[in-house]
Amino acid sequence: MSNSQPTRLPGIAEQDEEIIDLRQIVQVVVNYRWPIIGFTLAVTLIVILVVFSITSVYQATTVLQIEQEQAKVLSIEEVYGIEGSDSYLNTQFEVLKSRGVLEKVVDKLGLMNNPEFNDRLNNAPWYVGLLDWKVWLGLQEPEGEVDESSVRRDVINALNKKVSIEPVRKTQVVKIHAQSENPKLAAAIANAVAGAYIEAYMEAKLSLTLSATDWMQGRMNELSDKLRIAEQSLQNYRDSEDLVDLEGVLTISSDELKALTKSLVALRRKLAVSEGIYQQIQNGGIKNSHDSLKAVLNHPLIKDLKTEEAKSQRLVQELSRRYGPKHPKMIAARSDLESLENNIDSQIGNIVEGVERDYELDKANERSLEAAVAEAKVNVQAINRKQFRLRALEREVQTNKDLYDAFFKRIQETSATSDLQTANARIVDQAYAPQHPIKPKKKLIVVVAGLMGLLFSCGVAFLLEMLNNTIRTTSDVEEKLNLPVLGVLPKMTDKKLDGQIHSLFTNKEQHGFGEAIRTIRTGINLSAMDQEHKLFAITSTAPGEGKSSIASNMALALGQLGKTLLIDCDLRRPVLGKNFAIKGGSAGLANLLLGSASVDEAVHKVDGIDVIPCGLIPPNPQELLASERYGMLLKQLKEHYDYVLLDCPPVQNVSDVLMISRHCDGLIYVVEAGRMQVNAIQVAVGRLLQARTPVTGAVLNKINPLQKDAYGYTQGYYDHNGYNSGIV
C-alpha cells in the first residue's frame, strides 16, 4: 500500500485551494439549497401574514409659517420689555407640541371617544389574562373608578406620539406631521394642531392685552393721586408766598440791583477823585499854599482868574517901564492886579471848602448806595429761592401730568383695539387625506424579511457546515484519514432501486454506478500489480454505510475478470443471503467453521459468482472467526478462486474484523459521506492499523451526485453521456 501524494507546485496549489474554497462556498449553498429555500419561503410567508394583519398608518402634513417679526398694532411689548431673540422659533416649535395646544385638538376632534387614542375603549385580547402573572398569583388589585383627568392625560400623550414637528432649516417654515390609522383623521389632526396653535397665540395675546390694561388702569389711579398732590403742593406754595408774577418781580429786582450797582461804581470813581483832592488839601498846610495844589489849579475858574492875573502882571510890568509908581495908570493897573489876586484867593478858598463838602457828601452817598445794593441782593436771592422751589413743584406737576396723559392715551388705545389682534403664524399648505400609508412599508418589509431569512438560513448552513466534522469529499479522506481513495459511489435517490442496490452493477440503466464500481475494481488491481492480492475484506465504521452492497457489487464486477467468491463474514447481522435470495436455513460460513457442512454445500452460485452466506447464526461468532479452522478455510478458498471478498462486520461495534483481517491481502474501508465524525473513523482506522491490517484504500459512498469532490469533478461524470474511467 502506498500513501504517497502527488507533488504540486506551490503556486498551483495555492490557486487550487483558492478555487476550491470559492467552490466550497457555492457548494454549501447548493447542498443546503432546499432547506434554505424552504426557510426563506416560510419566513417570507409568515412576515406577509403578519404585515398584512397590521393596521396601516397614514401621515398628513400641514405647512405653517411662523413670523418672527410681527406687525404691531400696539407697542404693548414696550410695557413688558418683550423683544425677539434667536431662540424665538425654537420656542414656538415647543409650543406647537405643548399640552395646551394638543388639548384643544383633543376637544375639537373628540379624540376622547376615538379608540385609536383612548385604549380604554378597545377590548383587551383574550390572552391578556392568561399572560398576567398577577392573575395567576391572585395579586391583581380591583379596578377603581376611571378618572377623567387621567384618561384625558393618556389621550393627549397618545396624540403627542403621533404628532411630530419638522422645522425647515434656514426658514421660518415648519411642517406639522400627524399620523393616524384613518387618513382623513390624520389630515384633520395636522390642520387642527396648526389652528389650535394660532388660536392659542391669539388668546395669549388677548390675555396679555387685558392684563396690560388692568395694570395700566391701576397705574392710572396712582398717577392721578400723585398729580393731584403735586398740583395742590404747587398751589399752596404760591398762596403761602403770595406769588403772582414771579418772573416780573425777579426782572424788576434784577434791574434795580444792576442800576444801584452801576451808580455805586460811578460814585466810587467820583469819590476816588474827591478823596485825592481832599488828601492833597489836607497835606498842603495853610490855605495860602492851596494855590499850588494841582486840584485847585486845574479848576476852570481858577484857570481863568490866573489868566487874567497874568495879563494884569504883564500890563503892570509894561507900565512900570514907561511910568513911575505914582502914575495913575500904574496905580490903576496895580489896583486891578491886587483885585484879581484877592479874587483868586477868595475863589481858591471857596474851591477848597467845596471840595471838602463834596467829599463828605460822596462818602455819605457811598454808604447809602452800599446799603441799597446789599438790600437789593438780599431781595434777589430771596426771589431766586422762591423761583427754584416754584420750578421744582412745577416740574413735578408736569412730570406727573405727562405720565398721566401717556397712560391715559395708552389705555384708551388698548381699550379701543383690544379685540384687534394679529397672529404670528399662517397656514401655508393645509393637510389633505393621504392616499398611501407611511407605514408599514409592506413590500419593503417582505423583501427585507426574505433577504434576512435567506441570509440567516445561509448563515445557519455555513455554521452547520463548519460544525460538520464528517468525511464528505475525497480530499477529506486523503487529508484526514491519510488513505488513498479507491473510488466514490453516488447516493441513489430512486426509491425503486432500494431492492436492487446489491446488484445494481448489472443494471445497464445505471451507467454511472456501474462505472464507479469499475473504477474501484481498477484501483484494487492497480494497487496489487507487483504482488498477489486475492483476498480482500470490506468493512466500515458503523452499520448502514453500504459495505455489504459495495461488497456484492464489487464481487459482481470482479466476477467479470475471474472466478470470484463472496463470503458473508458478518455472523451477527448477515444480509448477503437475503440480498441474493438464498433460501433460508442454507449452509454457510458458520456451518463450515462448525464442521456441519462441506464447502460444496455452503457455496451458492448467483449471477456468475459464488456466494457463501452466513448460514446458521452462531452464539459465539468471534471465537469461530479467531479459530484455526477459519484461517485454513480461507487459505483453501484462495487456491480455488481468483478473487475472494469478505463482507466483514463494522469496526466500531465489534472487533470481529480484527480477527478476519489477519488473513487478508487487503482491506477496503467504506465511508459514508457526511455521516460519521472524523474522530470516530480515525479511531476505527487506527485500530486496524495497530492490528497490522493491510488497508488498501477507502471508498466514499453515498456522495451527493451534484457535489464536487476534491479533484473538481462532479460525481455526475459517470453518466452515460460522458463518463470517465480514470482513477479517483
C-alpha positions in Angstrom: 0.0 0.0 0.0 1.4 3.4 -0.9 0.2 6.6 0.8 2.3 9.0 -1.3 0.6 12.1 -2.6 1.3 13.7 -5.9 3.6 16.7 -5.8 2.2 20.1 -6.7 3.9 23.4 -7.4 3.3 25.9 -4.6 1.7 28.5 -6.9 -0.6 26.0 -8.5 -1.5 24.6 -5.1 -2.4 28.0 -3.7 -4.6 28.7 -6.8 -6.3 25.4 -6.4 -7.0 26.0 -2.8 -8.5 29.4 -3.5 -10.7 28.0 -6.3 -11.7 25.1 -4.0 -12.6 27.5 -1.2 -14.8 29.5 -3.5 -16.4 26.4 -4.9 -16.9 25.0 -1.4 -18.9 28.2 -0.5 -21.1 27.7 -3.6 -21.3 24.0 -2.9 -22.5 24.6 0.7 -25.4 26.8 -0.7 -26.2 24.1 -3.3 -26.1 21.3 -0.7 -28.5 23.2 1.6 -30.5 24.8 -1.2 -33.8 23.2 -0.3 -33.6 24.0 3.5 -32.5 27.5 2.6 -35.3 27.9 0.1 -37.8 26.4 2.4 -36.8 28.5 5.4 -36.7 31.7 3.3 -40.2 31.0 1.9 -41.5 30.1 5.4 -40.2 33.3 6.9 -41.5 35.4 3.9 -44.9 33.8 4.2 -45.1 34.4 7.9 -44.0 38.0 7.5 -46.6 38.5 4.8 -49.3 37.2 7.1 -48.1 39.4 9.9 -47.5 42.5 7.8 -50.9 42.4 6.1 -52.6 41.9 9.5 -51.0 45.1 10.8 -53.2 48.2 10.5 -51.7 50.8 8.1 -50.8 54.2 9.4 -51.2 57.3 7.3 -49.4 60.6 7.7 -50.7 64.1 6.7 -48.6 67.3 6.7 -49.6 70.9 7.3 -47.1 73.6 6.4 -47.1 76.6 8.8 -45.1 79.8 8.6 -44.2 81.5 11.9 -43.4 85.2 11.7 -40.6 86.2 14.0 -41.2 89.9 13.5 -44.9 90.5 13.5 -46.8 93.7 12.6 -47.6 95.6 15.9 -50.9 97.5 16.2 -49.9 98.5 19.8 -46.5 98.8 21.3 -47.6 96.9 24.4 -44.3 95.0 24.3 -42.6 98.1 25.4 -44.5 98.0 28.7 -43.3 94.4 29.4 -39.9 94.8 27.7 -40.5 91.8 25.3 -38.1 91.6 22.4 -37.3 89.0 19.8 -34.4 86.6 20.3 -32.6 83.9 18.4 -34.5 81.2 20.3 -37.9 82.5 19.3 -38.5 79.9 16.6 -37.3 77.1 18.8 -39.6 78.2 21.5 -42.6 78.3 19.1 -41.7 74.7 17.9 -42.0 73.5 21.5 -45.3 75.5 21.9 -46.7 73.6 18.9 -46.5 70.3 20.8 -47.4 71.8 24.2 -50.2 70.2 26.2 -52.4 73.3 25.8 -52.4 73.1 22.0 -52.9 69.3 22.0 -55.7 69.5 24.5 -57.5 71.9 22.1 -57.1 69.4 19.3 -58.5 66.6 21.5 -61.6 68.6 22.4 -62.1 69.9 18.8 -61.9 66.4 17.2 -63.4 64.5 20.0 -60.5 62.1 20.4 -61.6 61.1 23.8 -64.2 58.9 22.1 -61.7 57.5 19.5 -60.5 54.0 20.3 -57.2 54.7 18.4 -56.2 57.3 21.0 -58.3 56.0 24.0 -57.1 52.5 24.7 -59.9 52.0 27.3 -62.4 51.9 24.5 -60.6 48.8 23.0 -61.5 45.3 24.2 -58.5 43.5 25.6 -57.4 40.4 23.7 -58.5 37.1 25.2 -54.9 36.1 26.0 -54.1 39.1 28.1 -55.5 37.5 31.3 -53.5 34.3 30.6 -50.3 36.2 30.4 -50.9 38.3 33.5 -48.8 36.7 36.3 -50.7 38.7 39.0 -53.9 36.9 38.0 -52.1 33.6 38.5 -50.9 34.5 41.9 -54.2 36.2 42.9 -52.4 39.6 43.4 -54.5 41.6 40.9 -56.0 44.7 42.5 -59.6 45.5 41.9 -60.1 48.2 39.3 -61.2 51.6 40.7 -63.2 54.3 39.1 -61.9 55.7 35.9 -60.6 59.3 36.4 -61.5 61.5 33.5 -58.4 63.6 34.0 -56.1 60.6 33.7 -58.0 59.5 30.6 -57.5 62.9 29.1 -53.8 62.8 30.0 -53.4 59.4 28.3 -55.2 60.6 25.2 -53.0 63.7 25.0 -49.9 61.5 25.4 -51.1 59.2 22.6 -51.7 62.2 20.4 -48.3 63.6 21.3 -46.7 60.4 20.0 -48.5 60.7 16.7 -47.7 64.4 16.1 -44.2 65.5 15.0 -42.7 68.9 14.2 -40.1 69.2 11.4 -38.5 72.7 11.0 -37.3 73.6 7.6 -33.7 74.8 8.0 -32.9 78.5 7.4 -36.6 79.4 7.0 -39.5 80.3 9.2 -41.5 77.4 7.9 -42.3 74.3 10.0 -44.0 71.1 8.9 -46.6 69.5 11.2 -46.9 65.8 10.7 -49.8 63.8 12.1 -50.2 60.1 11.9 -53.4 58.0 12.2 -55.0 54.8 11.0 -57.6 57.0 9.3 -56.2 59.2 6.5 -58.9 61.8 6.9 -58.3 61.9 10.7 -54.6 62.4 10.1 -55.3 65.4 7.9 -57.8 66.8 10.4 -55.2 66.4 13.3 -52.5 68.2 11.3 -54.8 71.1 10.4 -56.2 71.2 13.9 -52.8 71.5 15.5 -51.9 74.4 13.3 -55.3 76.1 14.0 -55.0 75.4 17.8 -51.5 76.9 17.8 -52.8 80.1 16.1 -55.8 80.2 18.4 -53.7 79.7 21.5 -51.4 82.5 20.4 -54.3 84.9 19.8 -55.8 84.0 23.2 -52.4 84.6 24.9 -52.1 88.0 23.2 -55.6 88.9 24.2 -54.9 87.8 27.8 -51.7 89.8 27.7 -53.5 92.9 26.4 -56.2 92.6 29.1 -53.6 92.1 31.7 -51.7 95.2 30.5 -55.0 97.2 30.5 -55.6 96.2 34.1 -52.1 97.1 35.1 -52.3 100.5 33.4 -55.7 101.2 35.0 -54.1 100.6 38.4 -51.2 102.8 37.5 -53.6 105.5 36.3 -55.2 105.7 39.7 -51.8 106.0 41.3 -50.6 108.7 38.8 -53.9 110.6 39.3 -53.3 110.8 43.0 -49.7 111.9 42.6 -50.7 114.6 40.1 -53.4 115.9 42.4 -51.0 116.0 45.3 -48.3 117.8 43.2 -50.7 120.4 42.0 -52.0 121.0 45.5 -48.5 121.5 46.8 -47.8 124.0 44.0 -50.9 126.0 44.7 -50.3 126.0 48.5 -46.7 127.3 47.9 -48.0 130.1 45.7 -50.6 131.1 48.2 -48.2 131.0 51.2 -45.6 133.1 49.4 -48.2 135.4 47.8 -46.7 134.8 44.4 -48.5 136.3 41.3 -45.8 137.0 38.7 -42.5 135.8 40.0 -40.8 136.3 36.6 -41.7 140.1 36.6 -40.7 140.6 40.2 -37.4 138.9 39.6 -36.8 141.1 36.5 -37.5 144.4 38.4 -35.3 143.4 41.3 -32.6 142.4 39.0 -32.8 145.7 37.1 -32.8 147.7 40.3 -29.8 145.8 41.6 -28.0 146.5 38.3 -28.8 150.3 38.5 -27.7 150.6 42.1 -24.5 148.7 41.4 -23.8 151.0 38.4 -24.5 154.1 40.5 -22.3 152.8 43.3 -19.5 152.2 40.8 -19.8 155.7 39.3 -19.9 157.3 42.8 -16.9 155.4 43.9 -14.9 156.7 40.8 -16.0 160.3 41.7 -15.2 159.7 45.3 -11.8 158.5 44.4 -11.1 161.8 42.7 -12.6 163.9 45.6 -10.7 161.8 48.1 -7.5 162.6 46.2 -8.1 166.3 46.2 -9.1 166.2 49.8 -6.0 164.4 50.7 -3.9 167.0 48.8 -5.7 169.8 50.5 -5.1 168.1 53.9 -1.4 167.5 53.1 -1.0 171.1 51.6 -0.8 173.0 55.0 -2.2 176.6 55.2 -4.8 177.7 52.7 -2.4 180.3 51.1 -0.5 177.5 49.7 -3.5 175.8 48.2 -2.9 177.7 45.1 -0.1 175.3 44.4 -2.4 172.3 44.6 -2.9 170.6 41.3 -6.6 170.1 42.0 -7.1 173.9 42.6 -5.0 174.9 39.7 -7.0 172.6 37.4 -10.3 174.2 38.4 -11.7 176.2 35.4 -12.5 179.3 37.4 -9.0 179.4 38.9 -7.6 178.9 35.4 -9.5 181.9 34.1 -8.6 184.1 37.0 -4.9 183.0 36.7 -5.0 184.0 33.1 -6.4 187.5 33.9 -3.8 187.8 36.7 -1.0 187.0 34.3 -2.3 189.6 31.9 -2.5 192.2 34.7 1.0 191.4 35.7 2.3 191.9 32.2 0.4 195.2 32.0 1.9 196.4 35.3 5.4 195.4 34.0 4.9 197.2 30.8 3.5 200.4 32.5 6.4 200.3 35.1 8.8 200.7 32.3 7.0 203.7 31.0 5.6 205.3 34.0 6.5 205.8 37.6 4.9 204.1 40.5 2.6 207.0 41.1 1.4 207.3 37.7 -2.4 206.9 37.6 -2.2 204.1 35.0 0.3 202.3 37.2 -1.9 202.7 40.2 -4.9 201.5 38.3 -3.0 198.6 36.9 -1.7 197.6 40.3 -5.2 198.0 41.7 -6.6 195.6 39.1 -3.8 193.2 39.8 -4.5 193.2 43.5 -8.2 192.9 42.9 -7.5 189.8 40.8 -5.2 188.3 43.4 -7.7 188.8 46.1 -10.4 187.3 43.9 -8.2 184.3 43.2 -7.5 183.8 46.8 -11.2 184.1 47.6 -12.1 181.6 44.9 -9.4 179.1 46.0 -10.8 179.2 49.5 -14.3 178.6 48.1 -13.0 175.8 46.0 -11.2 174.2 48.9 -14.3 174.4 51.0 -16.5 173.0 48.2 -14.1 170.1 47.7 -14.4 169.2 51.4 -18.1 169.4 51.2 -18.3 167.3 48.1 -16.0 164.7 49.6 -18.2 164.3 52.7 -21.3 164.2 50.6 -19.9 161.5 48.3 -18.9 159.4 51.4 -22.4 159.7 52.6 -23.8 158.8 49.3 -21.5 155.8 49.0 -22.7 154.4 52.3 -26.3 154.9 51.3 -25.7 153.1 47.9 -23.9 150.2 49.6 -26.8 149.6 51.9 -29.2 149.8 49.0 -27.2 147.3 46.9 -27.0 144.9 49.9 -30.7 145.1 50.4 -31.3 144.6 46.6 -29.1 141.5 46.7 -31.0 140.0 49.6 -34.3 140.6 47.7 -33.0 139.0 44.5 -31.7 135.9 46.4 -35.0 135.5 48.2 -36.8 135.7 44.9 -34.4 133.1 43.3 -35.0 130.7 46.1 -38.7 131.1 45.6 -38.4 130.6 41.9 -36.3 127.4 42.4 -38.8 125.9 44.7 -41.6 127.0 42.4 -40.0 125.5 39.3 -39.3 122.2 41.2 -43.0 122.0 42.1 -44.0 122.9 38.5 -41.6 120.2 37.1 -43.2 117.6 39.5 -46.6 118.6 38.4 -45.6 118.5 34.7 -43.9 115.1 35.1 -46.9 113.5 36.7 -49.2 115.1 34.1 -47.1 113.7 31.2 -47.2 110.2 32.7 -50.9 110.5 33.4 -51.5 111.7 29.8 -49.3 108.9 28.3 -51.1 106.2 30.3 -54.5 107.7 29.6 -53.7 107.7 25.9 -52.4 104.1 26.0 -55.3 102.8 27.9 -57.7 104.5 25.6 -55.9 102.9 22.6 -55.8 99.5 24.3 -59.4 99.6 25.2 -60.4 100.7 21.7 -58.4 97.9 19.9 -58.5 95.1 22.5 -60.4 92.9 20.0 -57.9 93.5 17.2 -55.1 91.0 17.4 -52.7 89.8 14.7 -51.5 86.2 14.5 -47.8 85.4 14.4 -48.3 82.4 12.1 -50.3 81.5 9.0 -51.0 78.2 7.3 -49.1 77.9 4.0 -50.4 74.5 2.9 -53.3 72.6 4.5 -53.1 68.9 5.0 -55.1 66.6 2.8 -56.0 62.9 3.4 -53.1 60.9 2.1 -53.7 58.1 -0.4 -50.9 55.8 0.6 -49.8 54.7 4.1 -46.5 55.8 5.5 -46.1 52.6 7.5 -45.7 49.7 7.5 -43.8 49.6 4.2 -45.3 46.2 3.5 -43.4 45.4 0.3 -40.1 46.6 1.8 -40.7 44.6 5.0 -41.5 41.5 3.0 -38.4 41.9 0.8 -36.2 42.7 3.8 -37.6 39.7 5.7 -37.0 37.5 2.7 -33.4 38.7 2.4 -32.9 38.3 6.2 -34.4 34.8 6.0 -32.1 34.0 3.1 -29.0 35.4 4.9 -30.0 33.7 8.2 -30.5 30.3 6.5 -27.3 30.7 4.6 -25.5 31.6 7.8 -27.0 28.6 9.6 -26.0 26.4 6.6 -22.4 27.7 6.8 -22.5 27.2 10.6 -23.6 23.7 10.2 -21.0 23.2 7.5 -18.4 24.5 9.8 -19.6 22.3 12.7 -19.9 19.3 10.4 -16.8 17.2 11.2 -17.6 14.3 8.8 -16.0 12.9 5.7 -17.7 14.4 2.7 -15.2 14.6 -0.1 -12.2 12.6 -1.4 -9.9 15.3 -0.1 -11.2 14.8 3.4 -10.4 11.1 3.1 -6.9 11.8 1.9 -6.2 14.7 4.3 -8.0 13.5 7.5 -7.6 9.7 7.2 -4.4 9.6 5.2 -5.9 6.9 2.9 -6.0 6.7 -0.8 -9.4 6.9 -2.4 -10.3 3.9 -4.5 -13.5 5.4 -5.8 -16.7 7.2 -5.0 -20.2 6.0 -5.3 -23.2 8.3 -5.7 -26.2 8.3 -3.4 -29.2 6.6 -5.0 -32.2 8.7 -4.7 -34.6 6.5 -6.7 -36.7 4.5 -4.2 -37.5 1.9 -6.8 -33.9 0.7 -6.7 -33.8 0.0 -2.9 -34.2 -3.8 -3.5 -31.6 -3.8 -6.3 -28.7 -2.0 -4.6 -26.7 -5.2 -4.0 -26.8 -6.0 -7.8 -27.0 -2.5 -9.3 -23.8 -3.2 -11.2 -25.6 -5.4 -13.5 -28.3 -2.8 -14.2 -27.5 -1.4 -17.6 -29.5 1.7 -17.0 -27.3 2.8 -14.0 -24.2 3.5 -16.1 -22.8 5.9 -13.5 -23.0 3.4 -10.7 -21.5 0.7 -12.8 -18.6 2.8 -13.9 -17.9 3.8 -10.3 -17.7 0.1 -9.3 -15.3 -0.5 -12.3 -13.2 2.4 -11.1 -12.9 0.8 -7.6 -12.1 -2.6 -9.3 -9.4 -0.9 -11.3 -8.0 0.7 -8.3 -7.7 -2.6 -6.4 -6.0 -4.3 -9.4 -3.5 -1.5 -9.8 -2.6 -1.4 -6.1 -1.5 -5.1 -6.3 0.2 -5.3 -9.6 3.5 -6.4 -8.1 2.1 -9.0 -5.7 -0.7 -11.5 -5.4 -3.8 -9.9 -4.0 -6.8 -12.2 -4.0 -8.4 -12.0 -0.6 -10.0 -8.6 0.3 -12.0 -7.7 3.4 -14.7 -4.9 3.1 -15.7 -3.1 6.3 -16.9 0.3 7.6 -17.1 2.2 10.8 -20.8 1.7 11.7 -23.7 -0.3 10.2 -25.7 1.2 7.4 -22.8 2.7 5.4 -23.3 0.4 2.5 -20.4 -2.0 2.9 -22.5 -5.1 2.1 -23.9 -3.5 -1.1 -20.4 -2.4 -2.2 -19.1 -6.0 -1.4 -21.9 -7.5 -3.6 -21.3 -5.2 -6.5 -17.6 -5.5 -6.3 -17.9 -9.3 -6.4 -20.1 -8.9 -9.5 -17.5 -6.6 -11.1 -14.6 -8.9 -10.2 -16.6 -11.9 -11.5 -16.2 -10.4 -15.0 -12.4 -10.7 -14.6 -12.1 -14.1 -12.9 -13.6 -16.6 -10.6 -14.9 -14.7 -7.6 -16.2 -15.8 -4.2 -18.2 -13.6 -1.9 -18.3 -14.6 1.8 -20.7 -13.1 4.4 -18.4 -12.8 7.4 -20.9 -10.8 9.4 -22.1 -13.6 11.7 -24.1 -11.2 13.8 -26.3 -9.4 11.2 -25.9 -11.2 7.9 -27.6 -9.7 4.8 -26.0 -11.4 1.8 -28.3 -14.4 1.9 -31.3 -12.2 1.9 -29.9 -9.9 -0.8 -29.2 -12.8 -3.2 -32.4 -14.6 -2.3 -30.6 -17.6 -0.9 -33.0 -20.0 0.7 -33.2 -19.6 4.5 -31.5 -22.3 6.5 -29.0 -23.0 3.8 -25.5 -23.9 4.9 -23.0 -21.1 5.2 -19.8 -19.9 6.8 -20.9 -20.7 10.3 -21.7 -24.3 9.2 -18.2 -24.6 7.6 -16.5 -23.4 10.8 -18.6 -25.7 13.0 -17.9 -28.6 10.6 -21.5 -29.4 10.0 -21.3 -28.7 6.2 -18.9 -29.1 3.3 -17.6 -26.3 1.0 -19.7 -27.6 -1.8 -22.9 -27.4 0.4 -22.1 -23.8 1.5 -21.2 -22.3 -1.9 -24.2 -20.9 -3.9 -23.8 -19.7 -7.5 -25.6 -16.4 -8.1 -25.2 -14.1 -11.1 -21.9 -15.6 -12.2 -20.3 -15.6 -8.8 -20.1 -17.9 -5.8 -21.6 -16.8 -2.6 -21.2 -18.3 0.9 -23.9 -16.9 3.2 -23.7 -16.7 6.9 -25.7 -19.8 7.4 -26.7 -20.6 11.0 -26.1 -17.6 13.2 -23.7 -18.8 16.0 -23.8 -17.7 19.6 -20.0 -17.2 19.6 -19.1 -15.6 16.2 -15.8 -14.0 17.4 -14.4 -17.4 18.7 -15.3 -19.0 15.3 -13.6 -16.2 13.3 -10.5 -16.5 15.6 -10.2 -20.2 15.2 -7.5 -22.0 13.1 -10.3 -23.6 11.0 -11.2 -20.2 9.7 -7.7 -19.5 8.5 -7.3 -22.8 6.9 -10.7 -22.3 5.2 -9.6 -19.0 3.7 -6.3 -20.5 2.5 -8.1 -23.3 0.8 -10.6 -21.0 -0.9 -7.8 -18.7 -2.2 -6.4 -21.7 -4.1 -9.6 -22.3 -6.0 -10.7 -18.6 -6.7 -9.1 -15.6 -8.4 -10.8 -13.2 -6.0 -12.3 -13.7 -2.6 -14.3 -10.9 -1.0 -15.2 -10.9 2.7 -18.2 -8.8 3.9 -17.0 -8.0 7.4 -18.8 -6.5 10.4 -18.3 -2.8 11.3 -15.1 -1.9 13.2 -16.8 0.4 15.7 -19.3 -2.1 17.1 -17.2 -5.3 17.4 -13.7 -6.5 16.9 -14.5 -9.3 14.6 -12.9 -7.6 11.6 -9.5 -7.5 13.5 -9.6 -11.3 13.5 -10.7 -11.5 9.9 -8.1 -9.0 8.6 -5.2 -11.1 9.7 -5.7 -13.5 6.8 -6.5 -10.8 4.1 -4.3 -9.5 1.4 -6.0 -6.1 1.6 -8.9 -4.2 3.2 -11.3 -1.8 1.6 -12.7 0.7 4.1 -16.2 2.1 3.2 -17.0 5.6 4.4 -20.5 7.1 4.0 -20.2 10.7 3.1 -21.4 13.2 5.7 -22.4 10.6 8.3 -19.7 9.6 10.8 -17.5 12.1 12.7 -13.9 12.2 11.6 -12.6 11.2 15.0 -14.7 8.1 15.1 -13.4 7.0 11.7 -9.9 7.8 12.7 -10.2 5.7 15.8 -11.5 2.8 13.7 -8.8 3.1 11.1 -6.2 3.4 13.9 -7.4 0.1 15.4 -7.0 -1.6 12.0 -3.5 -0.2 11.5 -2.5 -1.2 15.0 -3.6 -4.7 14.2 -1.3 -4.6 11.1 -4.2 -4.8 8.8 -3.2 -4.1 5.1 -5.7 -1.2 4.4 -5.7 -0.9 0.6 -7.8 2.3 0.5 -11.2 3.8 1.1 -14.4 4.0 -0.9 -16.5 7.1 -0.4 -20.1 6.0 -0.5 -23.5 7.8 -0.9 -22.0 11.1 -2.0 -24.3 13.8 -3.5 -24.3 13.4 -7.2 -24.0 17.1 -7.7 -21.3 17.6 -5.1 -17.8 18.5 -6.3 -15.1 16.3 -5.0 -11.5 17.2 -4.1 -10.5 17.0 -7.8 -13.1 19.4 -9.0 -15.3 16.8 -10.9 -18.9 16.2 -10.2 -19.9 12.7 -9.5 -22.3 13.0 -12.3 -19.5 12.3 -14.7 -20.4 8.7 -14.5 -23.5 9.4 -16.6 -23.9 7.5 -19.8 -23.4 10.6 -22.0 -19.9 11.3 -20.8 -18.4 9.0 -18.2 -14.7 9.0 -17.2 -13.0 5.8 -16.3 -10.0 7.3 -14.6 -8.9 6.5 -11.1 -10.4 8.7 -8.4 
